[in-house]
Amino acid sequence: MTDATVITREDQGEADFGDYFALLKPRVMSLVIFTALVGLLVAPVPVHPVVGLSAILFIAIGAGASGALNMWWDADIDAVMQRTASRPVPSGKVEPGEALAIGLALSVMAVVMLALAANILAAALLAFTIFFYAVVYSMWLKRWTPQNIVIGGAAGAFPPMIGWVAATGSVSLESMLMFALIFAWTPPHFWALALFMKSDYHKARVPMLTVTHGRRVTRNHILGYTLALVPVSLGLALTSIGGPVYLTAALLLNAWFLASVIAVWRRDEPSAKADSYKVEKTAFRVSLYYLFLHFGALLADATLGWAGW
Amino acid sequence: MVMAIRAEHELHRRRFSRNAGVGLALLGFVVLVFALSVVKISRHGPVEGFDHTPRHSLTEPGQ
């Protein structure tokens, strides 16, 4: 390597470890870790702490790997969107080929290690999740249909099911309802975001519902999907993992989220613009609490069960 | 005479960060695989050796 080469690399902004870590989408990974951990802990089969820790780690690495593959594929979209322009690939810190190699290597490692640490079914579900997010969502749905968020949301819904399967070795009604909870929650969550980030998606030519069908239709869809979400949330209370804490939390959180979504639905564009999408931003924030507290309540009921209550 | 380069450049800091990060991640992975192996093996009771040692299940009553 010559001095000239070194200077060229420096000008491109040679990446440090944090830039490579950012490829794994740490914020998304934290949600994956939390929901997978809850899925694993509420399962009726006790798991050795080392096996449980390993399973969660490999699920998280698998999710991170699919994030790296998504960043490799979507670098052109990320570059024009203000929210994502500083990501490692569009900012030039990490080469696209490096992102691809890291994504593929970590995917294989995470799936093989999860099979060894937990079981084959959990590993197969993780492999399918990575495939679904990187190929079905990123390469196919995202640029093709405004239903991208609806179908692609399945990728984010798998982690609690994988955690459950890592503990029990099989898929059950409880794990399917945890999947359905995140699956039905994803569209209103992302469409609320899209309402106040429209110009970004428009610039990137991503067919978000706001771009293809307008904001009135998006507001209607947000309400529709939230209404579909309510029975899933309450249904989970009737299963073996539901309890008094979960039932109380589900009732309160559904009332809170519905109220904020109805406020979004009743608004028109001029009034939303007038206060810089305050109500839409509130609904987006409430949606985050909604999911986090639902899974927190499941964990609280499991903890009460261990304590013998 | 060869003079050692002492100046620490920003580039060196980033490279060190990368190398240290990868090193720590690999070390963590080795520790985790070792711990997993210990848990998985010890879960199935005493390991039976078949190379010139008597099997527990044959020598110990109740096995």
Interface residues (C-beta under 8 A of the other chain):
Chain A: V6 R9 E10 E14 A15 D16 F17 G18 Y20 F21 H48 V50 V51 L53 S54 L57 L116 A117
Chain B: E10 L11 R13 R14 R15 S17 R18 A20 G21 V22 L32 A35 L36 V38 V39 K40 R43
